[in-house]
Amino acid sequence: MRFSAFEVFGALPELKHPHGLAMLRPWVDVGSVGTLVLSRLEAHFGARQLAKLARPGMFFDFTRYRPVLYLEEGSRQLGIPNVVVSHAEREENDLVFLHLLEPHMLGERYVESVLRLLQALKLERYWLLGSMYDMVPHTRPLMVTGIASGEDLEKQLQRLGVRHSDYQGPTTIAYLISQQGAELGMETATLIVHLPQYARLDENYSGSLRLLEVVSSLYDWDIDLEEMREKAREQTRELTLSTETNPRLKAVLEQLEDYYDRRMEAEEEPRLSPEVERFLREMGKRLGQG
């Protein structure tokens, strides 16, 4: 069944007060945090695939999102990058999971197609979950920032220690999903976990764990996170060891810890020393080139 730009598997389901959780790659998915969080929730709630884009090449440049060849029962198959939507039924709010890719073309039409699907599903709340690099130490609780369209939800986030986001700067056209969703009557919210700029991991389990803990607390979900917690502890041990053997990074870490502590207490953003900012920028460039 075709619905706007999507191919829906079967008929659109009748969902109970559905809430949507989305990740967006690559803009706010550093360390694959959003991907890991949604995958863990989909597995926990037994989500089933609902829809995907019928023609993803309308929106994506396949020289930037590369198709992948893989073998399935001895036969070579081609995996084409796509938006995948799944859903899970629960006693209270049903859930919709959206694995979004940032569009390269026809961005407004992309946003319109996603919103039309969410409207058809009668989505009541839309979350964007993700991660970004920041000047934070791995030795402190990872900071989570967020913003919500409703005052009650904003207060819930504050009670969980989520700091209000005042970010200004470059963003993604897909942010229109949140902005226009709120105009259409959906509650919308964003949760972003901040990861150490000097620790660029393919899969950051500490960031994923932190975000899952916040979301689980919001909904009072009982999810077994022990396996992810152990992976996060192991990554932290490795980071600490590498820091101890790098005198320059160790000195930077001490300044980042002081900066973090002042940041948590101050209403206005404190400043880091120019030397630390320069070191982190240089490290970020090296890691990006590697």
N, C-alpha and C positions, 0 to 999 in steps of 0.2 A: 504494500500500500504506500503510495506517495503522499507526503504531507509537506507542502512548501518545498524546501530543498532537501528534505529528509526522506529516507526510505524507512517506513515503520514496519516492524515484523508483526504481522497480524493487525488486529484492530487496536486503536488507542485504549489503554485500560482506564477503568473508572477508579480513580485513586481517592483515598480518604485524607483530606486536609494535607496534601503533599508538601514536603519541604525538599528543596533541591540543594545539592552540594556539588560545587564545580571546582575543577582545577584548570589552570591555563598554562599551556606550555608553548614557548619557553619563558615567557615574560616573568611570571612569578612562580617558577617551579625549580629554582636552583636546588641542587642536592636531591632532586626528584621528590621533594617533600609532599607536594600535592598529589602526585601519582601514587606514592606509597600510602598516604592517608586514605585516599578513595579506594584503592585496591583492598586495603585491610577492612574497611567498612563494608565493601561489597561482599567480601568473603564471609564476614561475620553475619550479615543479614541475608545471605543467599540471594543476591541480586541477579536478575535475569535481563538479558539484552533487550532493549526496547527499540532503538533506532540508530541509524548512522546516516551520514550525508550520502545522497544518491550519487552525486558526481563531485567528489572532493576537489578535483582539478579545477573546478570553477573558482575556488577560493585559495588554493595552496599551490606554491611553486615547488614542484617535485625535484628541483635541483637544490632546494634548501631543506625540505623535509624529504629525505631519501626513502623510496620504496626499498623493501628488504626481501631478498630471496631466502626461502627456507624449505626444508624437506619435510613432507608429511606422508608417512607410509611409503617412503621411497619415491614419491612424486615431488618434483620441484614446484613450489608455489610462490606467488608474489604477494607480499603484504603491502598494501597501499596505505599511507598515513591518512587517518580519518578521524572525525569526531565520533565518539561512541557514547551513547546514552543508555543507561540501564535503570531498572527500578526494583524496589523491594517493598513488599507489603508487611505492615506492622499493625499492632492493635490500635495504636494511636495515629501519629502522623506517618503516612507512607513516605518513602524516600525515593528521590530521583537523583542519579549520579551522572554528572556530565564531564567527560574527558575532552576538554576543549583544546584546540590548537589555534594560535593566533593567525588570523587570515593575512595573506599577502595581497589579495585582490578582492574587489567588491565587498569591502568591509561592512558597509551599511546594510547590504543585502544579507550578509552572513548574520549580523546582529538581528535583523528583522526575522530571519528564518528561525533562529534559536528562540526568540521571544514568542513567535507564533506557536511553536511547539509547547513552550512552557504555559502559555495561555490556554491552549487546548487541554493540557493536563490539569489546569486549574491550580497551578502552583501558588502556594500562599507565602512561602519564604524562599529566598535565594541566597545561598552562601557562596562566596568565592574564597577558597582556601589556598594559601600559597606561602612562599618563602622568598627572602631577599638577603643579599649580603650586606653586612653592616660592620661598623667598628665596635664589635662586641667580643668579649673573651669567652672561651669555651669553659672556663672555670666558674662561671656564674649561671644562674637559671636563665635560659634563653628568653629574651624579651619577645612578647607578642603584642602587636599593635592592631587596631581594628577600628571600624566605623560602622554604624548601623543607621538605618533610616527611621527606626522607631525609638522613642525615648525609653520605653520599658526594656527593649533589647539592649540598648546602649548601657543602661544601668546594670543589667546582668553581666555584660562584658566587664564593666568596671569592677564588679564584685569578685570576678575571677582573676583580677590583676592584669587585664588587657588594657594597655595604654591607648588613649585616643590618638588616631593617626591624623597628623596635620601635613602630610606629604603634599608637596607641590612640585611639578616638573613633568618630564616626559612620561607618557603612559601608553596604553594600548587602546585601539578602537573597540576592543571587546569590553572595555569598562562601560560602554553604552548599555550593555545588558543589565548591569546593576542600576544605572541611572534611569533608563527608560522603564525598567521593571518596576521601580518605585513609583514612577508616574502612572503606571498601569494598575497600581494598587497592591503590588507585592511588597512584603517586608524584604529588604535587602541588607546584607551585611558582608563585611570583608574581614578576614583574619589572616594576618601575615606574621610568620615567625622570622626573627632576625638571626642570621647565622654568621659565625666568624668569617671575616673576609680572607683570613690567612689559611683557612681549612676548607678547600674546595673539593668536596667528596662527591663521587657519582651518586651515592645514596647516603643521605645524612639521616641516620636513625635518631639522633638526639632531637633534631628539628621535627621529625615526623612524630616522635613520641610526645613532644611538648604540645603539638597541635591536636593530636588525638586526645590528650588529657583534657584540654580545654573544651573541645567539642563534646566529649563524653560527659563532662561535668555539666555542660549546658543542658543536655538531654537526659542526664541521669542514666546513661547506658553502662551496663556492666560488661566490659570487653576485656578479654585476657590479653594483656600487653606485655607479659613477662618475656617472651622471646625478643620483642623489639627493645625492651628495656635492657636486656643483656647485651644485645648488639650495640646499643647506645653506650653502655658502660665500657665495652671493649674499644669502641672508637675514641672515647674520652681518654682511656688509658694510653692509647697509641699517640694521641695528640699531646698529652702531657709529657710523655717520654721524648717525643721529637722536640718539644719546646725546651726541655731540660738540657738537651745536647746542642742547642743553638743559642749562644749567649745573646746575640742581637735580638732574636725573637723573644727570648725570655725577658729582656728589658722592656720590649714593646708590650708584652703581655701584662707586666706590672702596671704600665701606664694605662692600658686598656681597662684593667680592673678598677683603677682609681677613677677613670672616666665613667665607667659603668655605674659605680657607686654614686658619683655626683649626679649622673643623669637620672637615676632613680629617685633622687631626693629633690632635684631642681624642677622648677616650673618651666624655665627656659633652658634650651639646649646649651650645655657647656662646650668649651672648645678643647680639642686635642692639640698637642704640640705639633708644629709644622714638620718636625723630623719623623714623628710617628705616622702622620698622614702621608708623607712622601714614601716612607718604607712600605706601607700597606698598598699604596698605588702601584709602586714598582713590583711588589709581589703579585698583585692582581694581574698586571700585564704579563708577567712571566708565566703565571698559571694559565692565563687565557691563551697564550701562544703555544703552551705545551699541550 
